[in-house]
Amino acid sequence: MIKVYNTMSRSKEIFKPQKEGEVSIYCCGVTPYSAPHIGNARPFVTWDVIRRYFAKIGYKVRYIQNFTDVDDKIIKAANEQGVTWKDISEKYIGVYFKSMDALNIKHADIYPKVSETMGDIINMVQTLIDKGFAYVLENGDVFYSVEKDKSYGKLSKRELTDMMAGARVAVDERKKHPMDFALWKSAKPGEPSWDSPWGKGRPGWHIECSAMSLKYLGEKFDFHGGGSDLIFPHHENEIAQSESAIGEENSFAQYWVHNGFITKGNQKVSKSDKAMAKSSKGFFTVEDILSKYPGEVIRLLLLQTHYRNQLEFDEDRVKEAQEFYGKLAKAYWQLDDLARKTHAGEFVKDKEDKNFAVIASKACALSDLGERLLSNFYAAMSDDFNTALAITYMFEYAREISNYYSEFIDGKVDTLKIDDKVILRVQEIYLEMASIIGIFEQPVPQEKSEEPAAAPELVNALMDIILSIRQDARAAKNWATSDKIRDALKEAGIVVEDTPQGATWHRQ
Ligand SMILES: [Zn+2]
């Protein structure tokens, strides 16, 4: 059972796909007029994990994300830089992919662009006019009439009267209602425009997502997502347009999933906030951050907070995440080493050894623990995609793997053949968790080995010889030699203890 927090009902609901075994998702993409900042990246990392999770549990996932490539900000940037709107959008779509690829975000099935969906957008506007939900002004502007939609405000839980009271901007006198919004804007000099039944112009912002999601996912698709700042007016307007055009309530997205803001000093990270970009001193765009820290660390940091919660982002937190990532990476390499050694039968010794049962059961216990943690991991993911909790299970497993590995290397486990299938299962579980979180897909950093990996059986054999020589010295009451051996071993990190049964040793 998968539970999803639906912004529409403001509660967690049990997820029921529209088509058995399939999941359809539409997430609002970026307006490519500048490099994406860390706040932009959050919804895409969130949806990437959700997609991976659904795919892992057997769903066929279809994911659509748009590029708003026709927009005021793009036109403004193009005019300022003396290039075309297409130059700007293509340049920043390139930057978008570079940044998101570094965060291991899988590509969408389709990335529709406004400029390539114009026919569908125009058809949808025409349908809204035909059905009486939209009106055309003399100059060719087309507006959606919010009063015609009885359920307008249902996502943001706002009443039309409240919205009017809150409207501070000067109201366009030509509108029938102050909250009416543009579906089509007539052409202005120096701006790109397309032919339409209402003359040359370009679409308003909201209509593109209605046209694109319905085109590629059909009515009643499963998920619609984006940052929580899109709830109003963007998603509210998408619902109004789509359901009016279809002519049926609840005929658009079934689950509305919104991620919380990223903040810096408790202030929302936003592109429009130039002061913040400036005060961030080169630690604002994904590109900036990636020049200092690995993408997988940034990804992990973003997922260590539940997607609906606000996330305070600063360099100290990135450093913490890097340390955390380092521990996960360490267990990754330790498992690699264990798998290699056990598989190669490097440490084969007589199974009659009295410790065999104890040691074999330790490996089995690690594998059993993994099954339990994996089940907890999936339970966390199925409870509104709680990556924050899921990651703690992965971390717990990493710690246990490292503990086991230390015992192995310290010679407590090393001299016996461990069933390689058990270790391979441990590795499989660990990598399954990683594949959903979406890490270890780039070269995993490997710490320099803390000590030269002397073969444990060799160490054991040498220690037997050394302790036997020391025993001879003690028998001859040659205390100086006996102490010299003990002290030299201590210097080398090996502690010798004399017991009534003879001398024993262990690493410090
Ligand atoms: Zn959108």
Residues whose N, C-alpha, C, O or C-beta is under 5 A from the ligand:
A	BS01	ZN	C28 C209
